Amino acid sequence: MKFVDEVRIHVKAGDGGDGAIAWRREKFIPRGGPAGGDGGDGGDVVLVLDPQLSTLLDYRYVREHRARSGSKGHGSDMNGVSGGHLELRVPPGTVVRDAATGEQLADVGAGCPRVVVAKGGRGGLGNMNFATSTNQAPHYAQEGTPGEERELVLELKLLADVGIVGYPNAGKSTLISVLSRARPRIADYPFTTLVPNLGVVSWRGERSFVVADIPGLIEGAHAGAGLGHQFLRHVERCRVLIHLVEGANGEPGRSPARDFAAINRELRLHSRALAGKPQVVVVTKVDLPEARAAGERWRKAMARRARPVPVLLVSAATREGLDALLDAVAGELWAEVSPRPIGRRRRPGKPRSAR
């Protein structure tokens, strides 16, 4: 399935039907009076949460969406039929904005499963409603009001607890494939990952969390270099970032310290809130001797900073350091979790939450 995370659509709610001008015409009732019914209300355009969806592909090529209008009123006091509501199903995490003003209208998720984005018009009153003691035969009725019409931008922000960021080929796709059952495309050239991937990770059989693999960033992404910032919206909701850094890279000017600073700078240029999220810093591919040596040197340098930054050494190929990585992520996600030595089991007793 093709991944589409931003679309622009045009929605039009149904118009209200006009009220009717009609009269009672029955035998032996010479002055039957007004009998025009009301027009039906127009249908609303409603966005509805669908947890089974993960892309906005349905709206990529079908951009016009119109609800049905209400029908006109009829004689014999009969009202017109209201137009049915048009329900547009969207995945969790869809942000709805007005294309003209940029105003955020809704954030469709568990707390907002339905939102009316275009209100249908109201049906007009028939002439039976305007009869009075002084005007017993009104020759007029009310017109229906038009339904709302607007341009919308739908922007999908994936719902994940943890986001993996780093340079292309830093090992993000390999890591998520080892930690979860996600099967992203893996190859030995840059920008292998072109769309975000989601995976569910189990931590020590006690809890689980959702991790997102974000396509690689490079220096200058904020100005459009590489894939730009088009996918960083998907980590804005993440509570923790796993920042992957290659221990040894043969490209000129690349080092763990420079890569780390460059990616953080791109995060900050995109959003200061994103740059301020907790990070678990990881040096990858330490199964290679040169990567391990460079990673050890950088870890010691980061520990000597005024504000020390813990650095983990990990190899997805040999699974070295993965348990320590998951413990560190769990410690950031859940305040009551404290890192435990690998292999140690908690003594049976009261649950942690009851202590």
N, C-alpha and C positions, 0 to 999 in steps of 0.2 A: 504494500500500500504506500502510495506517495505521501510524504509528510508535507503538509501545508500549515503554516502557523500564523499567517496573516492574510486577510481578505477584506475587500471593500464591497458592500452590498447596498442595494436600494430596496427599502421596504415601504409599502403603501397599505395602510389600513383601509378597511371597507367603508364606503360612504353610507350614511343613513338614508333610508328610503323616504320619499315625500309622503306627507299625509294626504288622504283622499278627500275629495269634495263629492259627496253622494247624498241621496235622499231616499227615505223610505217610500216605496211605491207598492203599496198593498191594497187589495180590494177593500172597500168600505173604510179606508183611512185616508181621506182626501188631503189632510195636512200632516203627513207622517213625520216631518221634521228632518233635521240633518242626521246622516248615518254613515259618514265617512270615517273609516278606521285610521289608526296611526301607522306610520311607516316603520319598518323593522330597523333595528340597530345594525351598524356595520361591524364586521368582525375585527378583532384585535390581531396584531402580529406579536407573538409570544416566543421568547427564547426559552427552551426547556433543557435542563441538564440531562445528559445521557452518559452514564459512566462507561458504557461500552465503546464510546468513540475516543479517538486519540489524535485526530487531525481535523482540519477544516476543509478537507478536500471537496466535500459535497458543495461548497459554496465558491469554489474556484472558477467554475465555468457557468454556473447558474447564479446570476447576480440580481435578478429582478424577482421580488417576492411580494405578491399582492393577496390580501385577504378578500373574502367575498363581501359584496355590498348587501345591505338590507333591501328587501323589495318594497314596493309602494303599498300604501294602504288600499283597502277595498271597501266596497259598499257593504251594507248590512252589518255595520259595526265590526267588520273583520280587519284585524291588524295584519300588516305585512310580516313576512318571515325574516328573522334576523340572520345576518351572514355568519357563517361559522368562523371560529377563530383559526388563524394559521399558526401552527406550532413548528418552529424551526429548532431542531435538535443540535446541541453543541456539546463538545467535550468539557470535562471539568477544567477549571482554570482559564476560561475564556473571558477576556476583558472586553467590554463593549464601550466604544467611544463614538461620540458624534463627529462625523467627518468634517463638518463645517467649523465647529468651535473647538474640537479637541477635548471636550468635556467627557469625563468618564461617567457613563450611565449606570453600569452594573459590573459586577465581578461574579460570574456564574460559577457556583460551587455548592458545597454541602449546605452552607448557610443561606444560599440564594438559588434554589433549584428552578425557579420560574421568574421571569421578568417581562413585563409588557413594554415593548420598545416603540410601538405605534398604536395609539388608541383609536378604536373605530368611531365613526361618526354616530351621532344620535338621530334616531328616526323622528320625522316631523309629526306633529299632531294633526289628526283629521278634523274636519269641520264640526264633528259632533262635540268636540271639546270646547268650542267657542260659543255655543248656544247659551243665551242668557234670557232673562225675562223681557228685556227690551230689544234683544236681537235674536229672535227665535229661528231665523233662517240665514245663518252666516254663509256667505258665498266665497269663503277663503279658507285655506288650510296652511299649515306650516311646512316649509321645505326641510328636508333632512340636511344635517351638517356634514361637511366632507371629513373623511378620515385623515389622520396624521400621515405625513409623508416625509421621509428623511433618509439621508445617506449615513450609513454606519460603517465603522471599521471594527472588525473582529480580530482580536489579537490573542493568540494562545500562549499562555505561560504554564509550562508543565509543572505539575505538583510533585515535587520531590523533596525529601528531607536533606539529602546530601548532593552536592554538585562537584564533579571532577573537572578541574581546569588545568591548563598548562599548554606548552608549545606543541605544535604538531609532532607526532611520533614520540611523544614523551611516555607512551605506554598506557594511555587512558582506556582505550578500547580493550586492550589485553587485560587490564586490571578488572574492569567491570565484567568481562567474560569469565574470569576466575572466581570473582566474589559472588556472582549470581548466575542465573541461567540465560541471561541476555546473550545474544550471539551477533554482535556488531561485526562489520567488515574490518578485517585486520590485514594490513600489508606493510611493506617496508618502504613506503614513499609518503610524503607529506599529504595532509588533507584527505586521508582515507575516509574519515568520518565526515559526512556531508550533512547529516541530520542528527539531532540528539537521540540518545538511546536510554531507555529506562530499564532498571533491573531491581529486583527485590533481594535484599541481603539479610540473611539470618545471623544474629549475633548470639553465640554460645547457646543456641536453642531456646533462649529466653524471650528475646524480642526480635523484631525485624524493622527494617527501614528501607525506603526507596532511594536509590542512587541514580543520578543522571550523568551521562557522559556527554560533555559539551564539545562540539568541534573545535579544533585547535585555534588558539590565538597566536598572533605574532606581534612584534613591536610595530606600532603604527596602525593597528586594527581600528582605532577610533576614527582614523582618516580614510578608512575603506580598504586598507591593505589586507590581503588574504581574503578570508570570509567576512572581515569586518566585525561589527558588534551585533550582527543580526540574530545571533543565537543566545546572547548574554541575558536576554529577558527571561530565559528558562531557568536561570539560577537566582533570579531576584527573590524567589519565594523560598529558596533553600535556607535551612538554618545553619548549615556547616558546609565549608568548602574543603575539598581535598586538593591541595596544590601540588601537582607532580612536577618534579624537576629532574632532568637527566643528569646523571653523575658525570658523564663524559660525552661530549659531542664534538665531532671533528670540524664543524663549521667555524670559520674565523670569527673571533669576537664573542663566542658563546662560552659561558661558564655557569655553574649553578647560581652564583650570586647575581650575575647579570640577567639571567633568565627570570629569576625570582623577582627582581626589582622591575623588570619590564612588564611582566604579567600583572603585578600589583598596580603599576601605573595605568595600564589599560583598564583594569577594573575600576580604579578611582575616577578615570575620565568618563567612564560610562555612568557610574553612580557611586557617590560617597557611601551610601548605605550598603551597597554591595561590597565595597572595599573594606568596610568595617566588620563584616561577618567573621566569625571564628574560622580559623584555618588550621588544618592538619597538614604540615609540610612534610613531603615525602620525596626522597631521592630514589629513583627507580633504576632497574637493570643492574643491580649491584652484584649479579652473578658474573659480570665482567670485571676483571681485576682493576682496570683503569677507572671504571665507574665507582667501584667501592673505595678506592684510594681517594679520588676527588670528593666523594661524598663524606668520607671521614674527616677530611680537612675542612670542608665547609661546615659540617656539624659542629666541630670544635670552635670555628670562628663565630657561628651563630650563638653558641653558648656563652661566649665572652662579651656579647653585646650588653649595652646598658639595660635593655629589656630582652633577656635571653629568649630565643625561639627554639623550642624542641624540634628536632629533625629526626625522622625515622628513615631507616634504610630498608628498602623492600625490593624483592625480586618476584614478579608474577610467574616467571618460568620455574623457579624452584620453590615457590610459596614461602620464601623466607620473609619474616616480618609481617605477614598478613594478620596474624592474631593480634599483634601489638597495634597494628593500624586500626583494626576493628574496635579494639578496646579504647583507643584514643578517640575515635569517632563517637562511640557510645557515651564516653565521658562528657563530650561536648553536647550531645543530644539530650541526655537525661541527667539532670543535676544530681540525682540520688545515686548514680552509678559511679563507682570509683574503680580505677584500673586495678586488676588483680594479676598476680604472676601467672604466666601461661602454664596451663596444666593443673592449677590449683582449683579445687572444687569448694563451693560454699557448703558449710556444714548445714545439715538439715535442721529446721526450726521454723521460726516465724518468717513469713515473707518479708522481703526488704521493705515494702511499703508500710508494714505494720510496726516496724521498729521505731 
